[in-house]
């Protein structure tokens, strides 16, 4: 059993749990190799356009690489693997959809911090909270910009909070208290699993090495845009009434 009853209970009571060393060596190396392949492709596109910026990705600073599962067998196999099936079923139940996936990479000595936010703060109100699996492709520490989690009991809320945009970074901020949160310090191949209504932040990467993370997000129902019937992100069926689709 990958997710214990105690961890599942902690998720529902505090909004998160931590799994250490759950990826196989093959899964870890596969996600790492794809990350480097996409960084190289992004650099080629930057060179072609004569720029160091593509969207919110900045050469040698940070990279956001999203929605590559349709063209990467390695990523697709991981997202719909028995590992992710067991984790999502333990949290979301017998009906699960893939909502979103992306790499979040902080370059050596330059990776930017990310302010306190809920993932739902970037989606809007009116949806059932979804699951974020924050998957470490490197050992993560406070020095290289790991994520900090604020449990429900310490945040004082378990629901959606209206966010404001931070000047200078354009990050959306939903918590301004002085609680530093709980740092996730785990080896590569681990994951922090948390609700989209849990506040979290990350620090800067002050080490000489990249900090690579892969995010896989799942929901119990399609996530809709606020006030609309249009899907926000993906709504790819994974489990339906307990069976793989």
N, C-alpha and C positions, 0 to 999 in steps of 0.2 A: 504494500500500500504506500503510494508516494505521498499522498496528503492524508495525514492522520485525522481522526475525529476532533482532536484538540485543535489542530490547525484550522480545520473548517469552521469550528466554533469561534476561534479567534478572528477569522475573517468576518463573520457576521456580527461579532461584538465590537471589534476594533478596526475592521476594514482592511486587514492585511495579514500575511504570514510569509515566512522565508523558507525557501528550499535550497539546501546546499548540495552541490555536486550531483545534480540530477541529469545533466546532459551527458550522453555518451561521448567518447573521444571523437568518434566519426561525426556526430552532430556538431560538436564544438568546432572542429577543424573546417567542416563544410561551411558553417556560417561565417567563420573568419575569412576563408578564401573568397567567398562571395563579396564580403565587405570590401576587401582590397580590390577586387575586380571592378566594383562599381565606383570606388574612389578613383581608380585609374581612368575609367571611362569619363568620369566627371571632369578630371583634369584635361583630358583630350578635348572635351567640349568647351571648357574654359579657354584653352589655347586657341581653338578655332574661332571663338567669339572675341578674343583679345580682352578677356576679363578675368578677374579672380573671384567673381561672385556669380552664383546661379541660384536665384531665389533667396532662401535664407542660409544656403551653404556658402562658406567662405574658405578659399584655398588655405590649407595649413592652419586653420583655426577651428572650424567645426563643419560637420557634414550631416545632413538629413537626407536619407535615401529611402524613398517610400515606394510601396506597392510594386515590388519586383517579383512577387511569387508566381505571376502568370508566365514569366519568361525564365524562371529559375526552378529547375526540378529540385535542387537542394533545399531551397527555401520552402517550396510547396510541400515537400515530403515532411519537413519538420513541422510546419504549421498544422498539418493533419495527421501527425504521428500518434501512436498509442500513448506516448508521454503526455502530449497536450490534450488528448482525449480524456485521460484520467484526471488531469488537473482541472480542466474546465467543467467536467461532469461533477466533480466534488464541490464546486463553487456555484455553478449556474444551473445545474440540474440536467435533465434529459434532453433538452432542446438548446442547441448552441449554434451561433453564427460567428463566422470570422468578421470582425468589424474593421480592423485596420492593422497594418504592419509596417515597420520602418526601422532602419538603423539610425542611431543617434551616437555620433562619434565626436569626441573632444580631442583636438590635436594636442601634441606635447607642448606644455608650458604656455599654452594660449587659449585653452578651452574656456568658454564663457560660463558664468554661473547661470542658474535658472531659478527664478523667484518662486515663492510659495504659491501653489495653485492646485486646483482639482483638475483632472483631465476633463471632467464635465464642464468646467469653466470655459473651455474652448468650443464646446458644443452648444451650450445653452440649457435651459430648463425644460422639463416636461418629458424626460426619458427615464427609463429604468436604469440604475447604475450598471455599468459594464465592468469587465475585468481587464486589468493591465498586467501582463507578465513582462517584467523588466529583467531581461536575460543578460548575464554578464559574459562577455567574450574575453575579458581580461580580469585578473584579480582587481577588486575595487576597494579603495581606501578613501579616507577623508582627503588625503593628499592629491589623489587623481580625479576628484570630483564625483564621488559617489552620490547616491540619492539619500535624502533624509526623509523619513516618514513621520507624520504627526497622527497618532492614533485618534480615533473618534473621541475617546474620553478626554484627551488632552486638548483637542481642537474645540471641544464644546458643542460640536454639531456633527451629524452624520448625513445631513442633506446638502443639496445644491446651495451654493453661495454666489451671489452676484460678484463678478470680478471687475477690476479696473485696469486699464492699460498703463504700464510703467513707462515713464519717459526715458528715452535713451536706449532701451532694449526692446520695447514693444511687447515685453512679456505681460501676460495677464496675471494680476495678483489678487488673491482672495483672502489672505491671512496676513495680518501685520503685527501679531503678538510677538512676545520675546522668547517663546519656547523654541529651542534649537532643533527639536525633533530627534529621531533615532537614526543614527547613520547605519546604512547597510554595508557591512564589511564582510565580504564573502569571496571565495575563490572563483576563478573563471569556471563557467559551466553551471552556475547557480542562478536562482531567480528570486526576485521579490514580486509577490503576487498581491495586488492591491486594487481596491474598488476605485471607480472613477470619481467618487466623492471624497476620497481620502486626500488631504493636503500633503504635498511633497515638494521638495526643492532639490537642487544639486549645487555643489560647489564648483570652483574652478579647478582645472587640471594643472598642478604646479610641478608635475614630474616630467622627465625627458621622454616619456612614452605615451602613445595614444591610449585613450580610454574608450573602448568599444563596447557598445550595448546594443542589443536588438530588442525591439518592442513587438510583442504579439498581443493583440487586443481582441476580446471575444465578448459577445452579448447573448442574453437569453431571448432576445427578440430584436428585429431590425431597429436601429436607432434612427429616429426621424429628426429632421430639422425642426427647430422650435417654431410652433404654429403652422406646421406644414405636414403633408403626408409624404413628402419626398425624403428618401433615405439620406442620412448623413454618413458618409463613408461607405464601407462595403456592407453587404448583407448576404454573405455566402454561406449556405447551409453546411453545417458540420455534423451535428447530431439532430435527429428528429425522433422524439419519443423513445430515446435511449439507443437508437440504432444509427450507425454511420450512414450518411447520405451518399 
